[in-house]
Amino acid sequence: MTTTTLATARPSLHQRFNAAIYDPFVALGQRRGHAARRAALLGGLSGRVLEIGAGTGLNLRHYPAAVEELVLTEPDAGMAARLRRRVAREGGAAPAVVRVVPAPADSLWFADGTFDAVVPTLVLCTVPDPAAALAEITRVPRPGGRLVLPEHVLAPDDRRLARRQRRLAGAWAARSVRSAAG
Ligand SMILES: C[S@@+](CC[C@H](N)C(=O)[O-])C[C@H]1O[C@@H](n2cnc3c(N)ncnc32)[C@H](O)[C@@H]1O
């Protein structure tokens, strides 16, 4: 496996803390179906793949051998540090070429139609400008390429759950803004 990493800034204490709690925070959901869903969504991909906001790299082990090149974007320095460590650790199972870059979703550095697939999983809830991010995310797949975009959505038929989601969304957004600010 060949890996290239573009340096990100040194993570602040807050970014390191946020990154350290991410995997434990999502562990129950992972066990209760998210990991299987990731595997099902990513298992059919091939060629050049761009993952947006890759976090700590929970998707990494699910990419099949048919993925020849994987570019992982992660602008948060704390997450990026953990991502690089996971790439090194899980190298055996990862695609042949892996690059980690700090490009934010609303300002991708790649030409139109560069990728066979673009993968933002659970990212749009965190980005400051989802419309700008979506414009970029839909610009870089080739014609006929794939967009794999599982997201948190508001419960459509459970008003109590929807109310709780709205409350949590406020806290989550405040945490994300603090993390972006370092
Ligand atoms: C909820 S985590 C999801 C991580 C990973 N995609 C997953 O499925 O586990 C959201 C990720 O989006 C990243 N992120 C935040 N703002 C971003 C932006 N403007 N562009 C790209 N990624 C961003 C965060 O740093 C974080 O790693």
The ligand as a Tripos MOL2 file, in Angstrom:
@<TRIPOS>MOLECULE
LIG
   27    29     1     0     0
SMALL
NO_CHARGES

@<TRIPOS>ATOM
      1 C1        -19.9510   12.7500   12.4770 C.3       1 LIG1
      2 S1        -18.3050   12.7270   11.8620 S.3       1 LIG1
      3 C2        -18.4140   11.4030   10.6480 C.3       1 LIG1
      4 C3        -17.0850   10.7480   10.4180 C.3       1 LIG1
      5 C4        -17.0890    9.6230    9.3830 C.3       1 LIG1
      6 N1        -17.4860   10.1060    8.0820 N.3       1 LIG1
      7 C5        -17.9630    8.4800    9.8050 C.2       1 LIG1
      8 O1        -18.8130    8.0640    9.0180 O.co2     1 LIG1
      9 O2        -17.7580    7.9640   10.9230 O.co2     1 LIG1
     10 C6        -18.2780   14.1800   10.8020 C.3       1 LIG1
     11 C7        -16.9080   14.4110   10.1810 C.3       1 LIG1
     12 O3        -16.9940   15.4960    9.2580 O.3       1 LIG1
     13 C8        -15.8350   16.3020    9.4060 C.3       1 LIG1
     14 N2        -16.0990   17.6580    8.9150 N.ar      1 LIG1
     15 C9        -16.5320   18.7320    9.6050 C.ar      1 LIG1
     16 N3        -16.6100   19.8140    8.8120 N.ar      1 LIG1
     17 C10       -16.2160   19.4070    7.5880 C.ar      1 LIG1
     18 C11       -16.0720   20.0660    6.3520 C.ar      1 LIG1
     19 N4        -16.3680   21.3670    6.1800 N.pl3     1 LIG1
     20 N5        -15.6260   19.3490    5.2980 N.ar      1 LIG1
     21 C12       -15.3390   18.0150    5.4300 C.ar      1 LIG1
     22 N6        -15.4630   17.3470    6.5890 N.ar      1 LIG1
     23 C13       -15.8870   18.0210    7.6470 C.ar      1 LIG1
     24 C14       -15.5670   16.2640   10.8920 C.3       1 LIG1
     25 O4        -14.2340   16.6670   11.1880 O.3       1 LIG1
     26 C15       -15.8500   14.8190   11.2020 C.3       1 LIG1
     27 O5        -14.7230   14.0000   11.0350 O.3       1 LIG1
@<TRIPOS>BOND
     1     1     2 1
     2     2     3 1
     3     2    10 1
     4     3     4 1
     5     4     5 1
     6     5     6 1
     7     5     7 1
     8     7     8 2
     9     7     9 1
    10    10    11 1
    11    11    12 1
    12    11    26 1
    13    12    13 1
    14    13    14 1
    15    13    24 1
    16    14    15 ar
    17    14    23 ar
    18    15    16 ar
    19    16    17 ar
    20    17    18 ar
    21    17    23 ar
    22    18    19 1
    23    18    20 ar
    24    20    21 ar
    25    21    22 ar
    26    22    23 ar
    27    24    25 1
    28    24    26 1
    29    26    27 1
@<TRIPOS>SUBSTRUCTURE
     1 LIG1         1 GROUP 0 **** ****
